[in-house]
Amino acid sequence: MCYPDTYTVKDILRARPASINLLHTFPRVLIIDCTYKTNRYRLPLMKIVGVTSTEMTFSIVFAYLKDEREDNFSWCLDRLRSLMHGWQISFVIVTDRDLACINAVEKIFPKSHYLCRWHIRKNILAHYKKYFDTKERLTSSWLHGI
């Protein structure tokens, strides 16, 4: 995506052909995460991965974004949708609690089922803590990785 007046690049997306082929084969689950200013360009890096039927993950898209705003996320997700060639099946998107990303997902993929990792973890902790005798055992259990 470029600034309209100067045509200076502000967001850039990369997807390999092999990744797009995997996306067409396994389009059901997408996981979206964004790292904030941890790279040498000090830009948010959005990574979208898919999940195969054998529960292996594969990278689909990497995008450097100028800002962590809804329009930047929407642009990236719209490019992803265009890579899907109109395939609009019902699928699940898992992401974190970033409201701008959540709004973009709901805008670009309105028929998808959205899951937030933070809410999933909170729900699991609320319902399963009765099975652990101490909080330390609960947090050191398999829930720690969520």
GIJO-V586689 format. One line per field, one symbol per residue. ss: DSSP state (2 for helix, 1 for strand, 0 for the rest). burial: # if it has 9 or more other C-alpha atoms within 8 Angstrom, else .. A space follows every 50 residues. Layout:
ss=???
burial=???
This chain:
ss=01000000100111002222222220001111111000000001111111 10000011111111100002222222222222200000000111100022 2222222200001111222222222222222000222220022220
burial=.##......####.#...##.##..########...#.....######## ##.....#########.#.#.#######.##..#......######...# ######.#...#.####..##..##...#..#....###...#...
